[in-house]
Amino acid sequence: MHTLDEVNKEKLPKHIAIIMDGNGRWAKQRGKLRVFGHENGVEAVRNTVENCAKLQIQCLTLYAFSTENWNRPKVEVQTLMKLLVASLRKELETLNKNNIKLKAIGKIDTLPQKAQKELSEVISKTSKNTGMILTLALSYGSRDEIKSAVKEISIKVKNNIISPENIDETVINTHLYTHFLPDVDLLIRTSGEHRISNFLLWQIAYAELYFIDVFWPDFREHHLVEAILSYQNRERRFGKTSEQLT
């Protein structure tokens, strides 16, 4: 199995984003309720975060809960929120030990008050850390994010704060939830599904996509390394030709 030692430290992706998919199906295969899968997915999160920190990845963004996930069964949503609170409280020491700064994107004000409070506290208590930025996408939807950015920019145009002629990618970036992050270099999705599912649509414009047929609770170091090695073996041209790059 692959290990972190195999990764070329000179060619690391600055920003890795992960769609953590397959918790429910993992549990179903074992004759358990979907919440059992979510509970076991926590270990995969811990393992992945620590390994990315060891590699000195600059930014890691995890798709933890989408705007569409609110439509899931009430019991499952409640369990996910309880897991969020418990995990944040439990992992604070680990985040600080690894010099990780926690951030969150999405409609955070739609989360339960207890979850908002715990999230705010952990963000505050890790704010001075200077290592990897771990961003949780919570109650997040990319279309909603873009819609919000368009509204904010429109208001500024109306109030003569921004001129329409000056609206460029930089202006749009500064109005996105992810304004503090670079574009995504590597997007990983587990479970074998080949969809983006309304995640960072603007930010993954030139990301390398990696789909793996492993449910999230089983995702470990060697899977992460496989994804990064795949990234490192690709030629990123950004619209140019191979000859131009050389």
N, C-alpha and C positions, 0 to 999 in steps of 0.2 A: 504494500500500500504506500501511496505517496505521503511524504512528510513535508513540513515547512522548510526544511533544509534544501529542498530541491528548487525552491522558488528563487528566481533571479531578482535580487533586491534592487538592482539598477533599473528594472523595467516594471515596477509595480503600478497597478492602477491607483490613481489618487482617490477615486470615489467608487466604491462598490455599493450597489443597491440590490436588495434581495426580496423577492416575492416568496414568502414562507408558506408554501401551499402543501396540502395533503394531510393535515392533522386528523380531519374527520374520517377520511378513507383508511388511514393507518389504524385508527381505533376500530373501525368497522371490521377490518380484516381479523381483528382479535376478539370480535364479538362484544365489544365495549361501546359505550355511548361516546358521541363525538367529543364531549368535554374531556374524556380520558386522553384523547389525542392532543388537545390543547395543553393539558397539564404536562404531558411528556415532551411537548415542543419547547418548553422552557429550557430544558437541558441543552437542546440544539442551539438556542439563542446564546446561552452562556458560553458554550464551547466556541461558537463562531465569533462572538465578540472578543473573547480572550485571544483567539488565534489571529484575528485581524490586528489586534493591538500588538501582539508579538512581532508581526510582520511590519509594523509601523505604517499600516494603511492610514491615510490621512482622514478619510471620511467613510463611514458605513451607515447606510440608511436601510431600515427594516420596515416593510409593509406589514404593520401589526393589526390594523383594523381599518377597513375601508368605509366610505359613506354608505355603500350598498350593504355592508354587513349588518347594519341596523335592522335589516329585513329578515334576519335569521330568527329561529325560535327564541322566545324571550329567555328561557332558561340558559341557552347557550350564550346569549349576549351577556346576561348577568354573571355567568361564570367567567367569561373573558375579562370583564371589568374587575372582578375580584382577583383574578390572576394577575392583572396589570398592577393593581395596588400592592399585592403581596410580593410580586417580583421586584418592583421598584424599591420597596422597603428592604428587601433581602439583599439586593445587589448593590446597594449604595457603597458599601465597604469595598467590594470588588472593583467598582468603577473608579473609586479614588485610588485604590492600590495600583491600578493600571493607568492612572493619569488620564482617564477618559472623561470628556465633557459630554453631558447629555443634553440633547435638544429635542424638540417635538414640532411637527408640522401637521396641519389639518384644522378642522373646526373643533378645537380643543374645548371651547365653551359648551359643546353638546355632550361632553363626557359627564358622568355622575360627579357630583361635588367632591366626593371622597377621592376619586381618581384624579381630579384636577388638582386637589390639594397635595396629594402625594407626589404627583408629577412635578408640580411647581417647586416643592421642597428639594427634590433630588436634583432638578435643574439648577437650583440656587446653590446647593452644596457641592456641585461639581463644576460650577462656572469658572473657577480659577484654574482648573486643570488645563494643561497645554498640549496633551497628546491627541489621540484620535477623537474626532467628533462623531458620536453615536446619535443618530437621529431616528426617532420613532415616528412613523406616519400613522396617526391616530384619527379616526373619523375623517380620513383623507380621501379625496377624489381629485384627479388631475384636471378634469373638465371644470370642476367647481373652483379649483385654484386659478385656472386661466380666466374663468368668468369674473372672479373677484379682482384679478389684476386689471382686466379690461375696464371694470367699473371704476376702480381707483384712478386709473390713468385718464378716463373720460371726465371725471370730476375735476382733475387738475387741469385738463385742457379747457374745460368750461370756465374755470376760474383764472385762466391765463397764467397758470403756474408752469405748464408744459406747452410748447408749441407742437402742433401735429407733425410738422416737418422734422422735428427732433426726436420723434419716437423711433427708436431702433432696438436691437436685441438687448443692449445694456439697460435701457429704460424698462423693458419688459421684465428682464431678470431681477431688477431691483424691486419689483412689485409682486414677485412670486413668494410663496411661503419659504422657498429654498434660497432666498437672496444671499444667505451666508455660506452657501455651498458651491463648489465648482460643478460643472456638468458631470453626469455619470459616465464613467469609463467602461464599467462592466456591470451588466444586469444579469442576475442569476434567478431562475425560477425552478423550484423543486416540483416534484410529483408527476412529471412527464407532460404537463399541459404546456401548450405553445401559445400563450396569450399574454398580453401586457396588463389587462384588467384595470385600465384607467389609472395607471401608476406612472407618475413622472413623465408624462408624454412629451413635454417640451424639453426636459432635461436629458432625455435619452436619445436625442436626435442623431448622435454619432456614437452611441454606446455599442460595445460588443455584447451580443446576446448569448447567454448560455443556459440551455434547458437540460435538466437532469432528471432521469426517471427514478427518483428516490423521494419518498415522502419526507416532509420536513423533520419529524421526530428522529429520523435515522441519519440526518445530515451531520457529518463529522469532519474532522481535519482533512482527511484524504480527499473528500468531495470538494472542499474549498480549494485545496491545492490543485486538483484537476481543473477546476474552473479557471484559476489564475494562470496555470500553465497553458491552457487553451488560449487565453487572452494574450499571453506573451508570445505565442506562436503565430499570431495573426498580424497582418500588415494593415495598419490604420492609415488610410489615405486621405480622409476628409475631403473627398471630391477630386483630389489630384491623381496623377498617374504614378506608377511605381518608379518610373524614371525620374520624375520630379523630386521624389523623396530622396533619391540617391545622388 
